[in-house]
Amino acid sequence: MGLENPLVTNMDRVNMPNSEKECESCHETLYSGYEDVKLHEGEYFCDEECLKNHLLENATYEEVTL
């Protein structure tokens, strides 16, 4: 017989699958409770810089000489 509190153990099992996300740009693990996480078109980003990088890498554009 373990010394684990069954209420805490059950809560961990219920919350764990939804408590972690991954930044789509840098792949950092984002945990439940993180503030300022950016959500764009169903994808999570750890900060504005990662969101900007993702948008630039995935945007269709061309570089030109003026």
C-alpha positions in Angstrom: 0.0 0.0 0.0 1.5 3.4 -1.1 1.4 6.6 0.8 0.1 8.6 -2.1 -3.0 10.7 -1.6 -5.6 9.2 -4.0 -7.2 12.6 -4.7 -3.9 14.1 -5.8 -3.0 11.0 -7.9 -6.4 11.1 -9.6 -6.2 14.8 -10.2 -2.7 14.4 -11.8 -4.0 11.7 -14.1 -6.9 13.9 -15.2 -5.0 17.1 -15.7 -1.7 15.9 -17.2 -2.8 15.3 -20.8 -4.2 18.8 -21.2 -1.7 20.6 -19.0 1.2 20.6 -21.5 1.4 22.1 -25.0 4.4 22.7 -27.2 5.6 26.0 -28.8 5.3 25.5 -32.6 8.4 27.5 -33.2 11.0 26.6 -30.6 9.3 23.4 -29.3 9.6 24.5 -25.7 7.1 22.7 -23.4 4.4 25.1 -22.2 2.8 24.1 -18.9 -0.7 25.0 -17.6 -0.6 28.3 -15.9 2.0 30.0 -18.2 1.1 33.6 -18.8 1.4 35.4 -22.2 1.3 32.3 -24.3 0.2 33.2 -27.8 -2.5 31.2 -29.7 -2.6 31.6 -33.5 -4.8 29.5 -35.7 -4.9 26.7 -33.1 -1.1 26.7 -32.6 0.6 27.8 -29.3 3.7 30.0 -29.1 5.7 30.7 -25.9 6.1 34.4 -26.7 5.7 37.1 -29.4 9.2 36.5 -30.8 8.4 32.8 -31.6 5.1 33.8 -33.2 6.9 36.4 -35.4 9.5 33.8 -36.4 6.8 31.3 -37.3 4.8 33.8 -39.3 7.9 34.9 -41.3 9.1 31.3 -41.9 5.7 30.2 -43.2 4.6 33.3 -45.1 4.7 33.5 -48.8 6.8 36.5 -49.8 9.7 37.3 -52.1 12.7 39.5 -51.7 13.2 42.1 -54.4 15.7 44.8 -55.3 14.3 48.3 -55.7 
